[in-house]
């Protein structure tokens, strides 16, 4: 039914990139990052949490000396040009224990650096990338305003061309800017008479002032403040990209940042799982360790399975993105097929993180509520991830819109049932068929009307997420042939299909619950003609938990 070039490609082989495919050099980079986090971040976490700017700058410089800030920077400007899967790997490792610094790092190495890589001219790349790659300078990204959050392109900051000064005059305010007090240079978005434009503003520019640190619920060590621009004179050479095309920079860079954030969330989720398992092995109740109780084992298994799913999808997406971005000339064109996958990775990563930290804290019981335990800080820090880089609600709308756009542009072969598939492959295939059926119906709805059906967009995004995770986990397990991966994939596919089926039925009902064709389609979905009966997931989760408890941390 679904071709390789269409909406939900199904690969004919298991030749996809997985974490097990990392090269020896890439594994060494991961170990270097882990050592850096342990020695420079975790060992001095209190300093970093108290806005010790000097130490944080020194930490950035230390990361720069190790090459961790130049992973994506081209070699000509002091970097390594190692691509998205390696930058994701580093973001994951820094997320595993990095706390507030991991957020500062992600902003610097992501939206604080990549705009110059993809949109800077030669002079701008030479001037800024070398400093950003070494940590001599810290970068920041200024898009959000007091009245423009999710509707980020409707900001009031403006730039007016002044013929007499032969420069732009920048006026306005940007809110909640990460690295505000640390950064030496900011990518600032402002409206001009021909549209949004990106400008490079250096710290110390006359008319630039930085507000006090925000008092936040979590990520307390991250510098977050308001930038005020009072008629700053910005030379024309500090325009980044084309005048009036800043919206393309904003959206494309955010799409890339969403994937990087997913990796960071994966790392933090692994940290939370390790804390939960370690505590569960030590804590005794009723003369038994907590990890010996089946309900706790189920929690441990569910956490490990959820991380495995998003990890599989994130690395597969990053590797495909690396291929797409090789020698790219038009980032917008290259990114279009990845909007849904990047947004889904961000959604899934942040929600898996919340689920994992919540359950890890639950294993700690009352102690998890106490600030002397690391899990308490992780719980507060995690909440922001469902908000920044686009709220998960905005990202779900972006996923649904992207899928419908691709559906309307793609060519599809006719649907056909398959009876020769393994149980998990059959679940994925059936989920895809049912999803495609309902998407075709929504594709016939007038665009403006569809965009108002936000509840349906939410379900469409959720189904896409489930199928993407099911497929990535399945192909990874098929490639490895290992028992643990197979067990986790069994759970992902069986539980994932249940959620897909429920959401598909709700979408049919949303179309017209009284329509005869709707009732017929729902009956067909519920018949499950080609769906395996299922297996005892409780027993499988107990087995998965054994693997994780033995390892005392995330295990795949």
Number of C-alpha atoms within 10 A of each C-alpha: 16 20 15 11 13 19 21 18 14 16 12 7 9 14 11 17 22 24 16 11 11 15 10 9 9 16 16 12 20 21 14 17 23 19 14 21 25 16 11 19 22 17 12 15 18 12 16 24 18 12 17 14 17 12 14 23 17 14 21 26 21 18 22 21 15 15 19 28 30 28 23 22 25 18 13 12 20 19 21 17 16 16 19 23 27 22 23 24 26 27 30 29 29 30 29 26 24 27 27 22 27 26 24 28 26 26 23 25 27 26 24 26 29 20 21 22 17 19 19 20 15 11 10 17 21 15 12 21 25 20 20 28 31 22 25 18 20 28 30 25 25 25 22 23 23 12 13 15 16 17 12 17 20 15 21 18 20 21 26 17 17 12 8 6 11 12 19 22 18 27 20 19 24 25 21 19 24 24 26 28 22 21 21 19 23 24 23 24 30 27 24 19 12 9 15 25 25 30 26 22 22 16 16 10 13 13 13 20 15 17 14 13 18 15 10 13 12 18 23 21 23 30 27 24 20 23 23 19 22 15 17 19 23 24 16 14 12 19 24 24 19 15 17 16 15 25 18 17 23 23 16 20 21 20 24 22 23 25 30 30 29 32 33 30 33 31 27 31 33 26 25 29 29 23 21 29 28 19 20 24 16 12 15 13 9 6 7 12 14 21 25 16 13 15 13 21 24 21 24 30 27 21 27 27 27 23 26 25 25 29 27 24 27 31 25 20 23 27 18 15 21 15 13 16 17 10 8 12 10 11 16 14 13 17 19 14 19 21 24 25 24 28 30 30 29 33 30 28 32 28 21 23 32 24 17 28 27 22 20 30 24 17 23 23 12 9 14 21 16 13 10 10 14 17 25 19 20 24 20 16 20 22 17 15 23 20 15 15 21 22 17 21 17 17 27 27 23 20 26 25 20 19 25 21 16 18 18 13 11 13 13 14 9 8 11 9 12 12 11 8 12 10 18 23 18 19 26 26 23 22 26 22 17 18 21 19 14 17 18 13 12 18 15 10 12 9 13 8 9 17 15 10 12 16 13 22 24 20 21 25 24 21 24 23 25 23 24 24 27 29 26 26 28 24 22 26 23 16 17 14 11 12 13 20 21 19 17 26 27 23 24 25 26 21 16 21 24 14 17 25 20 14 19 25 20 15 24 21 15 13 15 12 15 9 11 9 12 18 16 11 17 19 12 12 18 12 10 13 11 15 19 13 8 14 11 8 16 15 12 18 23 21 18 25 29 17 18 23 21 11 13 18 20 23 19 20
